[in-house]
Amino acid sequence: ARALGVLLAVIVTAVLLAATSAPAYPPTPPSESQARSMLAGLTVRAEGSLSGYSRDKYPHWTIQSGNCDTRETVLRRDGTGVRVNSACQPTAGRWYSTYDAVWVNSSSSVDIDHIVPLAESWRSGASSWATDRRRQFANDLTRAQLIAVSESSNASKSDRDPSEWKPPNTNTWCIYAREWI
């Protein structure tokens, strides 16, 4: 198992070296000082295995309001000029993918990224959580956990952590590290 210490070292390096002018998107991640404080409070442990993991154990894209599920809510929140139909599905809009600094013009080409991938959360302790807690994690709109990104950047990231993958857009490394923390 990969040590959490490697992950923490990567995050600290990104926080210290990355530009502070990286673009922001809702919700705002912790400030640098908040992230440093949170990081100092983490317990370093070896990662667990993926044994028993399934995305189905994380009920996601639950209804948030009216007909809008979590995915549609993030698309509306993170997009520009987004219009939706009566089922809350986007019919128009543009989305800026901060990972690769590209604009995406079709909601079908946008993925909603779990900053901390579901598989990574499983390896880091969510395997012992109740289903309701995993549902809350997978649909968390209150923390910097879900963002709209291009399909290609989300596929590139997959379920990797910052010791294995960072956004190609280096201007976002600081925000990405703070989101992880």
C-alpha positions in Angstrom: 0.0 0.0 0.0 1.1 3.5 -0.8 1.9 5.5 2.3 -0.2 8.5 3.0 3.1 10.3 3.8 3.9 10.4 0.1 0.6 12.0 -0.6 1.0 14.6 2.2 4.5 15.5 0.9 3.1 16.1 -2.6 0.3 18.2 -1.2 2.6 20.3 0.9 4.9 20.8 -2.0 2.1 21.9 -4.2 0.8 24.3 -1.6 4.2 25.9 -1.1 5.1 26.1 -4.8 1.9 26.7 -6.8 0.8 30.1 -7.9 -1.9 31.8 -5.8 -3.6 33.2 -8.9 -5.2 29.9 -9.9 -8.8 30.2 -11.0 -11.4 29.4 -8.4 -14.7 27.7 -8.7 -17.4 27.0 -6.1 -17.3 26.0 -3.4 -14.1 27.7 -2.4 -11.5 25.3 -1.0 -9.9 26.0 2.4 -7.4 28.9 2.5 -3.7 28.1 2.5 -3.6 28.7 6.3 -6.7 26.6 6.9 -5.2 23.8 4.7 -1.9 23.9 6.5 -3.8 23.6 9.8 -5.9 20.7 8.6 -2.8 19.0 7.1 -1.0 19.2 10.5 -4.0 17.5 12.1 -4.0 14.5 9.8 -2.8 11.1 11.0 -0.5 9.3 8.6 -1.4 5.7 8.0 -0.8 3.1 5.2 -3.6 2.9 2.7 -6.0 0.0 2.8 -6.9 -2.2 -0.1 -9.6 -2.0 -2.7 -11.0 -5.3 -1.6 -14.8 -5.1 -1.6 -14.9 -1.7 -3.4 -17.6 -0.9 -5.9 -18.9 2.4 -7.1 -22.4 1.0 -6.3 -21.5 1.3 -2.6 -21.5 5.1 -3.1 -25.1 6.0 -4.2 -24.3 9.2 -6.2 -26.1 11.7 -8.3 -29.0 11.9 -5.8 -31.7 14.5 -6.2 -30.7 17.8 -4.7 -33.6 20.1 -5.5 -36.7 19.6 -7.6 -35.7 17.4 -10.6 -32.0 18.3 -10.3 -29.6 15.6 -9.2 -26.1 16.2 -8.0 -24.5 16.0 -11.5 -27.0 18.5 -12.9 -26.5 20.8 -9.9 -22.8 20.9 -10.5 -23.2 21.5 -14.2 -25.5 24.5 -13.5 -23.2 25.8 -10.7 -19.9 25.4 -12.7 -21.1 26.4 -16.1 -21.5 29.7 -18.0 -24.8 30.5 -19.7 -26.3 27.2 -18.7 -29.9 26.6 -19.6 -31.8 23.5 -18.6 -35.0 21.8 -19.6 -37.9 20.7 -17.3 -35.9 17.6 -16.4 -33.0 19.8 -15.3 -30.8 18.5 -18.1 -28.6 21.2 -19.7 -29.6 22.3 -23.1 -27.0 25.0 -23.5 -23.9 26.3 -21.7 -20.1 26.2 -21.5 -17.8 24.7 -18.9 -14.2 25.6 -18.1 -12.2 22.6 -17.2 -9.6 23.9 -14.7 -7.6 20.6 -14.9 -6.6 21.1 -18.5 -7.6 24.8 -19.1 -10.1 24.0 -21.9 -13.7 25.1 -22.5 -16.2 22.4 -23.1 -19.3 23.3 -25.1 -21.5 20.2 -24.5 -22.6 18.9 -21.1 -22.3 15.4 -22.5 -18.5 16.0 -22.7 -18.3 17.2 -19.1 -17.5 14.8 -16.2 -18.2 15.7 -12.6 -14.9 14.8 -10.8 -14.8 13.6 -7.3 -11.6 15.5 -6.2 -10.9 12.6 -3.8 -11.9 9.7 -6.0 -14.4 7.2 -4.5 -11.9 4.4 -4.8 -9.3 6.5 -3.0 -11.7 7.2 -0.2 -12.4 3.5 0.1 -8.6 2.8 0.5 -8.4 5.6 3.0 -11.2 4.4 5.3 -14.6 4.7 3.7 -14.7 1.0 3.5 -15.9 1.1 7.1 -18.5 3.8 6.5 -22.2 3.2 6.4 -23.8 3.5 3.0 -25.5 6.8 4.0 -22.1 8.4 4.8 -20.7 7.2 1.5 -23.8 8.7 -0.2 -23.1 12.0 1.5 -19.5 11.9 0.4 -20.3 11.1 -3.2 -22.8 14.0 -3.4 -21.1 16.6 -1.2 -21.8 20.0 -2.5 -20.7 21.8 0.7 -17.0 21.1 0.3 -14.6 21.4 -2.6 -15.2 17.8 -3.6 -17.2 17.9 -6.9 -16.2 20.0 -10.0 -17.1 19.9 -13.7 -14.1 19.0 -15.8 -13.4 17.6 -19.3 -14.0 13.9 -19.9 -10.4 13.5 -21.0 -8.9 15.1 -17.9 -11.1 13.1 -15.6 -10.2 9.9 -17.4 -6.5 10.8 -17.1 -6.9 11.3 -13.4 -9.0 8.2 -12.9 -8.8 7.2 -9.2 -5.3 8.4 -8.7 -4.2 10.6 -5.8 -1.8 13.6 -6.0 1.3 11.4 -5.6 0.4 9.8 -8.9 -1.5 12.6 -10.8 -1.7 16.4 -10.9 -3.7 18.5 -13.3 -1.8 19.3 -16.5 -2.7 23.0 -15.8 0.0 23.8 -13.3 -1.8 27.0 -12.3 -4.4 24.9 -10.5 -2.0 22.8 -8.4 -2.4 25.0 -5.2 -6.2 24.9 -5.3 -6.1 21.2 -6.2 -3.9 20.5 -3.1 -6.2 22.5 -0.8 -9.2 20.7 -2.1 -7.6 17.3 -1.3 -6.7 18.4 2.2 
